[in-house]
Amino acid sequence: ITEIWHGAFLECSNLKIIDFGSGVTTIASVAFKGCSSLEELKLPENLKSIGNMAFQECSSVKSIHVPKTVTQWGPYCFSKNTSLTKVELEDGLESIGSCGVFYGAKKLETITIPASVQGLGAETFGNCPSLKSVPFCFSSAIVGALYVAPSHRLFVVLSSMVKYTVFPV
């Protein structure tokens, strides 16, 4: 299997574990949307594309591991995952594209963006009120995209290591 089709597991509320296997390269739109019992996402190492809202409203997911091979991000692909606390992004990942990727991850406290990332989509961390810091290496594309919400503006501070950490204002 190389592709998980559009809506394949839409709202499968009893789905707890996914073993993607090594051949999956594409996860289509809303493939796992609303899988409310799913707890952890370790995406396949050869994954290239994540569709629109592919994992939206997977309310029990606590952690997500994203491999460096992902080049296409659908809008809101991990949005409204209200239990999400940890996101691991592999070094080598070039962008966190599209808008609202982690929008509404209300318990997400910190995420480290690898130095290899050159850009973020609009509102990548929109409505993430628990977000405490976003360490990353400088990129003007990243600085321009770190808008969370009017009440959760972020302030970027340059550290002595030429890395930026983002703090709520």
Salt bridges, closest charged atoms under 4 A:
GLU45 OE2 - LYS42 NZ 3.22
GLU45 OE2 - HIS65 NE2 3.76
GLU88 OE1 - HIS65 ND1 3.04
GLU88 OE2 - LYS86 NZ 3.02
GLU90 OE2 - HIS65 NE2 2.92
